[in-house]
Amino acid sequence: MTGFAFPDGFVWGTATAAHQVEGGNWNNDWWDWEHNPDSGCVEPSGDTCDHYHRYRDDLDLMAELGFNAYRFSLEWSRIEPEEGEWSTAALEHYRRVCAACHERSMTPIVTFHHFSSPRWVAASGGWLEPATVDRFARFVERSAAHLGDLIGWACTINEPNIVSLMGHLAGVFPPGHRRSDERRQVNQNFIAAHRKAAEAIHAAPGTAPVGLTLAMSDYQAVEGGENYLHRIRSAHEDVFLEAVRGDDFIGVQTYSRSRIGPEGAVGPEEGVEVTTMGYEFWPEALEPTIRRAYELSGGVPVLVTENGIATPDDTRRVEYVRRALAGVRSCLADGIDVRGYVYWSSFDNFEWALGYGPEFGLVAVDRASFERRPKPSARWLGSVARANALEFQP
Ligand code: BGC
């Protein structure tokens, strides 16, 4: 075995998103969608992990495990439940969450938009509507004014490319459209919203680096799929990577590879290991996506804001993360500026349209008692974080 020490100050975190863990977020478009019998959602989110009330214990646990950062998102529908009506109580809640991170020596990584939007935003056109850009900018301005001094890293928008793909082309996220002509407009609105949000956060108190987080895949062409691959990758990823040049960081979020043939995605090869999500077990995807994000963004520092696996077999989680981290190591060895690694997810939680089936968590949560049970992978990754080092087979 040989050891590899990560750079001093390397960020080691775990991540959640408001709608997936807080519980009771009834005033957003996702709640509506979960309760729409035609949406294809397998179950509603309900109380999920009741993290809204249990965040202190949850942060105790994450700190005890060894992590030095915690990524979570603000729920816009709590902070601005109706247009122009602001909830100081909700902003104070998130201020307490940030403060609780600092009290435990964890850096708060705050996401301003993670998939869910208030009902009133959805009712007035959602992300297809250009006016949403300014609505979002106002929300960010207000929130950053209240919380900015406590934010460690600011993620403006989580995976805008997934919202436009799943919500406007595949029809499985709200608003459930299947319209290829909408995707480009939605992406443009997100990019404009990101720019305005970044400006607002920079103008607010605090010095947090600001970036966008992007869903990426290790695209591989099979049997002449090069042209198709190029087309989908540029619409899904490159348009954003080019737009974030000059930002403080780019959040890379990678789960697997995508094999692309001349007619589109061909899926995993027969007989290979797949995760509960149906993705190929391919931890090697992280390295090429970090490299690509760094290159296309013109050398913007990379924070791995999500990487993880849905599996009931926790030993496969350890293997997955170990191999993904080997990829991070090789990027660092080549001088790529990778600032940290954040595992998705802290807890087994509400996996959007797929409900509570997929288990991404380092910590299991009993659905009836809310009891938290750390898995062996939580202890393992926490000890890597604490040591800031990992042992590798030579
Ligand atoms: C999202 C998370 C989601 C995870 C696993 C990312 O696309 O940001 O909200 O749970 O992947 O599917």
Boltz pocket constraint, residues with backbone or C-beta under 6 A from the ligand:
constraints:
  - pocket:
      binder: B
      contacts: [[A, 17], [A, 20], [A, 158], [A, 159], [A, 162], [A, 215], [A, 253], [A, 306], [A, 344], [A, 350], [A, 351], [A, 352], [A, 360]]
      max_distance: 6.0
